[in-house]
């Protein structure tokens, strides 16, 4: 019978679909084609264990068993606000609450049952792509997880090596740029050669709307990320994560293995330890040493390297990305502190770089610690009296000390003594203390030509530091005006802002 009702066909389709969906399956031939299949049994596996995960810079202990097993990994995604630099916070997206994510260690042949949980407080869905996985998306296709949910998948660790893992949820670059990466080590069947110490170091580049050191909670800057112009390049998620009290530690006579990764998302790392030679380098995370006696090794974005070296001489060894403006101006700097007896046959102890870098890092750490103490005291005072809301002079001095150690001390020297005939002293300097605005202008514009300080002539060049923020300039001038035998009032950021506005506009490339 022919009908003129245009909805009749659609109604019949709906009714048919409902009938099919609610009717019992009468035979095996009618069973759904996507019904779950029983998992095959792997006869090579013995038992099961829960994976030990560690936060950077620590590494789980070497695997001593000589058989494959089922390893259960539980990893939680958290979106957390944490420190990126002194006074600078950032909303990191993390695997396990830290950047980089938790270190995972399994053995070749293991069956890894992976559980990825996304904390209910998260605002975004996430997943995980482990470069150690042989399968679609490295696990990303099976681990897309909404906030408040958990996903599970399994993979066989068939390829030994050191592999990066990262989030692969679109837009992938955004998730990685916010800190979603880490390392998984698949140890070879017979393990790696024994060493005394193992550490986990991972580089990443971060893109904030504010320039390096600009305080406050900094949002992500998409344009900078697309242009590959990072505000920060850091080890283990923040400026200073591996210096001072957080430095890696070892002793003379020990051997050290560093598992080094590069989360990117954009930059290639030129990894170097100042004062050490890598005895063995496992390039690109492979399990066979590919080179010996190496000074600097490349770590691609989304890649890794294993380096091993022995320690003959005590002291502070500096870890850097040897693209040096990243190390000294954007944060890619760490420390390995080695204790033990001197070996004068190997090293006389007079290398300048090792001395001043060590003092820089230690002084910066002391200043940071003092800032924390003063901030706590200020917070207590504000609680008692809300009218106390501005930075104290003491806090400015300690913050200024950090700026001085980062940008000024190489020329002006640690005690502000300068260089005879070239760099004028800051210590008990009449020229510095006479004119506040002039001091600000010199920092902003630089200075060339002859100047008389404390009745002595100096003729050199000071480069402009207009890449520093108003607060940084105010803090560093407050520091030098109250150090090295000087005593003066604090300089406020508003003063710097006023002087900067009065200067003629010069068309120079912008500093990021």
Buried (B, 14 or more C-beta within 10 A) or exposed (E): EEEEEEEEEEEEEEEEEEEEEEEEEEEEEEEEEEEEEEEEEEEEBEEEEEBBBBBBBEBBEBBEEEEBBBBBBBBBBBBBEBBBBBBBBBBBBBBBBBBBBBBBBBBBBBBBBBBBBBBEEBEBBBBBBBBBBEBEBBBBEBBBBEBEEEBBBBBBBEBBBBBBBBBBBEEBBBBBBBBBBBBBBBBBEEBBEEBEBBBBBBBBBBBBBBBBBBBEEBEBBBEBBEEEBBBBBBBBBBBBBBBBEBBBEBBBEBBBBBBBBBBBBBBBBBBBBBBBEBBBBBBBBBBEBEEEEBEBBBBBBBBBBBBBBBBBBBBBBBBBBBBBEBBBBBBBBBBBBBEBEEBEEEBEEEBEEBBBBBBBBBBBBBBBEBBEEBBEEBEEBEEEEEEEEEBBBBBBBBBBBBBBBBBBBEBBBBEBBBEEEEBBBBBBBEBBBEEBEEBBBBBBBEBEEEBEBEEEEBEBEBEBBBBBBBBBBBBBBBBBBBBBEBEBEBBBBEBBBEBBEEEEEEEEEEEB
